[in-house]
Amino acid sequence: MKKQNGKFQYLYDDLRTKIENHVFMPEDKLPSETQLIEQYGISRYMVRQVLEKLEEAKLIDRYQGKGCFVRSSSYTLSAPPSSKQILLVASRAENFYFLKSINGIEQALQSTDYSLTIKLSNYSPEVEAELLKEAFHSNYAGILLFPSDSSYIYTNQFLYRYIEANRIPCITLGNVIPFVNIPSVVTDDYKGGKLAAEHLISRGHTSFVCLMNREEYSGCMRYAGFIDGISCAGLSPSSCTVFWFTHQNKDSIFLDPENQKLLELARNTSSFFCFNDASAVNLYRLLTASGFQVPDDISIIGYDDSYLCETLPVQLTSLHQDPHLTGYTAAKNLLQLINDPNYNCNRTFDPYLVVRDSVK
């Protein structure tokens, strides 16, 4: 009996500690009874007794047929009203878009009492989750967030929903988080994709490859806009092939042997629409090193209108977006949101095409 009581107390203490230290976050589902039995070597009766005790302690809610969930606590950002710190969770700091956005954020905060703390997720949802959990208990007045994997609906969804439910001052930049009501400041990437399609079609192209980052919601929207653009022109969506890449393989796809797939696509198309200027420049170098002429054999459109466009022998046609304005606007809107939780912070900016020499 003492052994059973010891197991009971161990399970109760372990689950309570994990809840209080936010290993299990508010609204997280606890492991099932069967999983707890297998993990802790305890009877079903004891498991149910532990869960009842956790419910009595107002740590969990139990729902018949659904399971046990960590009760939504009342904590939000623990910053006092006088806090003047803003947290920026960025994917990577050396990226052109992020650097320009950060410049805009810092400019917006210059004439205020607010300071900026930057922490990097390195495109890792796990790191992002830890940074957000830490922020919920730290001295921050608000959060600016570049989502790590915004095209995956369920990545850190419980944390995003926690931000939404507790009205934590937070704005995302560059990407929308699907199906969660967190305000965003973004470029209309769907429109950008459609503009790229329309330009290529106006130059007589009828076969296309979209080279897109599948981990970015913006990449998905650029591709969707491109497909609608060719469809509106009466061309079949099958005239466009999409090549998806990730943050992990964004460089290796241009190197041997992985580059063979891109070279095969190049032999069967007349144009590429690329996720950003960096991927367009890498593509240009791969194609020209393999004997293709740009734009005579292959036309290329990038996205960002960054300094990279003018670093090639054939200057790159690209969709212009303004990350500095995005960062500046997001920071200004966050300050408004901190003072007025009902302030409408959503902003969408239109891209436009900058025509250079890479499209025939």
N, C-alpha and C positions, 0 to 999 in steps of 0.2 A: 504493500500500500504506500509506503514511504517512497519507493522507487517511482510509482505512478504519480504521486504528488510532486516529486522532483521534476518529472517530465512536464507535468502541467505547468508548474511555475516557470520552467525554462522556456516553454513555448510562449507563455503569456509575456514574460519579460522580453523575449527576443522580438516578438511582433510589436510590442509597445515601443521598444527602443527604435525599431526601424520606422515606425510611424512618427515618433517625436523628432527623429533626426532626418526625416523626410527622404529616407530611402524609398518608402512608399509615400507618394505625394497625395494631397487632397484629391479625392475622386478616383484614385487608383483602385483597381480591383485587386483584392488579396488573392493568393493562391487558393484553389478549391479545397474542400475538405479532404478529398482523396489525395491531392498533392501534399497537404500538410501531414496526413497520416504517413505517407511514404517517406517524406523528408525528415520527420521528427520521430518516427517509430512510436507513435502514440495512438490510442484507440479513437474511434470516431466519436464516442461519448465524450472523451476528454477534449477533443478538438472543439466540439460544440460548446462545452462548458467554457473554454477559453474565449471563444468568439462571443458568447453571452456576456462574459466579464468585460471584454473590450467594448461591447456595445453599451453596457452600463456605465463605463468610464467616458462615454460619449466620444470615443475615438473612431468608431466605425458605424456604418449603417448596414443592416442586413435586409436583403430583398429576396423573398421566396422565389426560387426558380432562376434567379439571376446571380446570386452570390453576395459577397461582402465587399463593401467599398469604404475607403478611408473617408471619414466625414470632412466636408468642406470646412476648413477653419476660417477664422476671421482675419488671419494675418494677410497683409498685402506688403508692399514695400515698407520696411520698418523706418524709413527716413522720417524724421520730425519735419514739421512744416518749414523749418528754417534751412533744411538741407538744400545745398546748391551744387550737388554733384549729378552729372548726367553720365550714364553708362552707355557706351557704344560697343555692341557685340558685332564684330566684323569677321567675315570669312577669311580674308587675307588682306594684309596691308600694302603689299607691293603692286597689286593689280591697279591698272589705270583708272578704272571706274571707282574703286574704293578710295584711292588717293585723292582724286578730284572731289569726291563726296565729302571726305574728311576735311578738306580745305574749306568747303562750303559750310560745314557744321561749325568749324572753329571760327569762321568769319561771323556767323550768326550769333555766337556766344561772346564775341569780343566785347561788346558794349553792355554786357550783363554781368551779374555776380556769379554766374554758373561756370563750373569747370567741367572738363571732359575727361573721362577715364576710358581708355580703349583696351578691350580684351579680344583675343583672336580665337575663333573656333577651328580655323584651318579646315573648313568644310566638313567638320566632324559633327554629326548630330549628337553624339555622346558628350563631346566637349561643350557644345552649345547648351545641352541640358544642364550640365554642372554649373555653367556660368549663370544661367537663368535662375537656378535654384539658389545659388549664392546671392544673386541680386535681390531675391525676395526677402532676404534677411539682412541686407546691407544698407548703408547710408546713401541711397540713390533717390533722387527726386523723380527720375523717369528713365526710360530705356529707349535707345535707338537700335534697331536690329536689322542686320542683313541675314535673312534666314539661311540656314546651312544647306538644306535639301528641300527647297520649297515646292518642287513638283511632286514630291511624295506626300500624299495627303495625311498619312498617319505618323510621319516623322515628328516626334515631340508634340503631337497633337494635344496630349493631356496638359502640357505646360502652356501652350497657346490658349487653350480653353480656360485655363486657370487665370491667365492674364485678362482674358475677356470677361470672365465671370466676376472677378474682383476689381474690375475697372482700373487696373494698374496703368499709369500713363506710359504708353508704348506705341511707337510708330515703326513700321517696317520700311526699308528703303530698297528700291530696285526690283523687288519682287513682292507679289501679293501672296499671302498664305491662304490657300483655298478653303472655303467653308468655315472660316473663323472671322469674327468681326473685330479684327485689329486694324486700325487705320493704316494707310500706306501712302507713300509718295513715290510715284513710278512714272515711267514712260509708257505710252500706249504701244506696247510691243506687237500686238495684233495688227495695228495700223502700219507699223514699220515693216512687218512681213508682207503685207499686201502691197505696199509701195514698191518693195523690191521685186515682187512678181510682175507688177504692172510695168516697171521699167525694162525688165528683161524681155517681156512680151513685145513692148513697143519697139525693141531693137531686133525683133524677128526670131527670138528664141522660142523653141517648142519642147525642149527637153531640159530637165533641171535636176540638180542634186542639192538638198538642204543638209548642211553640216551643222548639227545642233547639239547642245548640251542637254541631255535628258534630265539632269538633276536640278535644272533651273526652270521655274515656272515661266520666266520670261522666254526661255528657249522654246517651250511648248507653245506659247502664244505667238511667237514669231513664225513658227512652222504652221500653226493654224491659219494665221493671216495669209501666209504665202499660198497655201492650198486653196483658200477661198479666192485669192487673187487670180489664180490660173483657172479656177472653175468659173468665175464670173466672166472670164474672157472666152469661155466656150471650150477650153482644153480639159482633157480628162485628168483627174488627180493622179492617175497611173503614169502620167508623163513626168512626175516628180518622184524621185527616190530620196528617202531620208536616211542619213547616216548619223546615228546617235553616238555620242561619246560622253565620258564622265570627267569629273575633276581629276580622277586618278590617272586616266589614260589620255588626257588631253594633249600631251606631248608625244607619247609613244606611238600614237596612230599615224604620225608622219615619218616614223623611222622603220627601217627594214627589220623584221619581215611584216609588221602590222600594216605598213603603208600599201601593201599590194591590193588591198580591197579598194582604197581610194583611187589608186591608179587604174584599176579595172573600171570603176565608175567613170573616171575621166575619159576613158576610151569610148564611152557610150552616151556622153552628154555634151552639151555645148556651154553649160553654165553651172556655177556654184553660188549658193547663197549661204554665207557663213554666220555662225552665232555671234562672233565679234571680230574685231580687226586682228587680234592676235592669232586666231585660228585661220583667218584669211591670209595673213602674211606667211604663216607656216605652210599653208596649202600652195601659195604662189611659189615658194622656194622648192617645195617637193615637185611641183609640176614642171617648172622651168629646168630643174636639174635632171628631169626625166625626158626632156626633149620637147615638151609642149610650149607653145608660144601663147602668152597672155597679152592682149585679148584675142589674137587671131584664131587660136584653136579653142581656147576656154576663156569665158568671161567670169569674173569674180566680183561679188558684192560683199562687203563687210558690214559691221555694225558697231558703232560708237563714234565714228569720225574722230579718232584719236590721232596723236602725232605719228603713229605707225603708218598712216595712209600715205605719207609723203616721204617715207624712208626707202621705198622700192623704186627700181628703174621705171616701172609702170605704176603711176600713182593710183591709189585704190579708191574706187567708188564706194561710198559707205553711207549708212543711215546715221544722221546726227542725233545724239541725245546729249543732255547737259547735266552730268553728274554733280557739278558744282552747285547748280541751281537746285537739284534734287536734295543734296545735303543741307543747303542753306534753308530751303523751305521746310524740310522735315524738322530741323532743329527749332526754327521759329514756331512751327505748329505744335511741337512738343511743349514748349514753354507756355503756349496758350492752353494746351490740354491740362497741364499741371494745375493751372489756376481755374480752369473751367472744364470739368469732366464731360460736359455736353458739347464742347466745341467740335465742329466738323473739320477733321484734319486731313481727309482724303484729298489728294491732288493727283491729277494725271496730265502729263505734258505730251504734246504731239511731237513725234520725230519728223525729220524731213530728210530727203535724199540729197547728198552732196555728190554731184556727178564729176568724176575725174576720167581716168584713161583705161580702167580695167574692164570695161564692158564695150564690146564691139557692137 
